[in-house]
Amino acid sequence: MDDHGTYDKLIGLLEERGAVHRIIEHEPEGATEAVNALRGNRPEQSAKCIVVMVKTGKKTKRYVLAVVPGDRRVDLGAVKALLGGVYAGFATPEVAERLAGSASGTILPFSFDPELELVVDPALLEEDELFFNAARLDRSLALRTADYVAIAEPRTAPIAQAP
């Protein structure tokens, strides 16, 4: 998987749009809790990104990029209800990585694939700045939340379990 292509696409997009951001280089790490320590941010400032598969019928399914604060878990029942599904579960790693364009542990809170619907829990957007791995295990981004919302244009819905 060419994670650097997705990284370069993101950086290009942020620079083109004039987003206030900074790149944080660190030891390779994909686990939210461990990378928070390397970056020095609070867990609730981290954008935890999970690809969820929602069955909406016998032979139909949709994929959601569920983004929640780093101190919370995705509420699969809430994602299922949001899409009017009959079942919701985590996408396979292969499907998640294909749709996200990067390896598990490096998935961005941006969707560059029309098959992947971006849904963000509003609690994450209460922070002034977001932190996330930037499609690479050795680089993270700190991004001003207002710029994230303006560029990513996420659908917002309560999809996180209480901390």
N, C-alpha and C positions, 0 to 999 in steps of 0.2 A: 504494500500500500504506500503510495507516494504522499506522505503526510505533508511534505514541504510544499507541494503544489497547493494544497488547501490553505496552508499557513500563508504562502505568498499571496493567494487570492484575498484572504482576509486583510492582511496588512495593506494591500493595494486599495481595497475598498475603504478602509478606515482613513487612509491618507487622502484618497480622492474626495471623501466627504468631510474632511477637516475634523475628524473625531479626536477628542482629547484622550490620549491613551499613552501607556508606556509599556515597554517590553521588559519582562523580568526573566533573566536567565537563572537557572538553578539546576541542581542535580536531577537526573531523569526520575520522574515520579508521576503516577497517575491516580493514586488514591487521594481523595479529597482531603481527608484529615492530615495526611503526611505533607501534602503539597501546601496546605495552608501554613504550616509551620515554616516551610522553606520560603514562602512569599512574605510571611509576616502579616497576613490579613486575618480578620475574624471569620469564623466559619459561616456566619450568616451573609457575608459579603461574596462568598463563592457561588458561582453558577454551576450547580450539579446538573449534568445533561444526560438524560436517559432516553433511549429510543424505545417506544412502546408500540406494540402491535395491537390494534383493536379490530376484532371481527364485528362487522356490521350486518352480516347475513351469512348464509350457509357457505357461499363461495366468494364473499367480498370482505376485504380488510383494508384498513387505513393505517398509516404510520404517523406517529406523533413524536416530535422531539420535545419531551417534557423537561422543562428547566425549573428547578426549585432551589431554594437556598441550601447551602452546603451542610447546614445542621439539621436538615429535614430529609424525609424520604418521599418518593412519588407515591401518591394515593391512586393506585390503579383503578379503584372503583370510581373515583372522581373523573378520571380520564375516560373511562368507559361510558359513564353517564353523559359527559360533555359531548361525545360523538354519537350518542344513541346506540352504543354497541351492545353486543350480547356477551362478549368476553374481552378481557384485556390482559396482556402479559408482556413481559420483556421480549423485545425482538431478539432473534439469535445474534450472536456477535458478528457473524458474516453479513447479515442483512443490515445491522446497525452501522457497521463500518462502511459498507457500500453506500448507504444513503447519506451518511454523515461526511464521507470523504476522508475519514481519519480513523485511527485505531481507537479501540476502547480505552478509556482513561484520558483521551485527548479530544473528545468530541466537543465542538464549539457550540455556543448558544445561538448559532445562526444556522439557517437552512439554505443550502445552495441547490437543493434537489426538490422539484415540484411534488414529488411523492411524499415528502417529509414535512408535515404541518408543524409549525413552531407554536408551542403554547407555554407561557411563562406564568408562574405563580406570582401574584401581585406583591407578596411579601418581599420577594427579591428586589423588586423595583423601588422599595422604600429606602434602599441604600444609595448614597451619593455616587459610589464607585463599585464596579463589579470586578471580580477576579476569576479567571478561568485559564485552563491549559489551552494553548493556542495551536491545536492540531499537531502538537509535538510534546513529548514528555519532558523535554529540557527547556521549554519556554512557556511562560504564562503571559497574559495580558492583564493590565489594570485598565479599565475603560470607564469613562464617565457614563453613568446610567442614562442620563438624558440623551447622550449620543447613541447609546445602544438602542434605545427605544426608537429614536428617529430613523436609524439605519435598518435595524432588523424588522421593525414593524410587527412585533409579536402579538398574537392573540393572548389576552390575559384571562386567567380563570383560576380559582382556588383548586390547585391540584397537588398541594403538599400536605402531608400529615403534620399534625402539630409537633413542635420540637420536644 
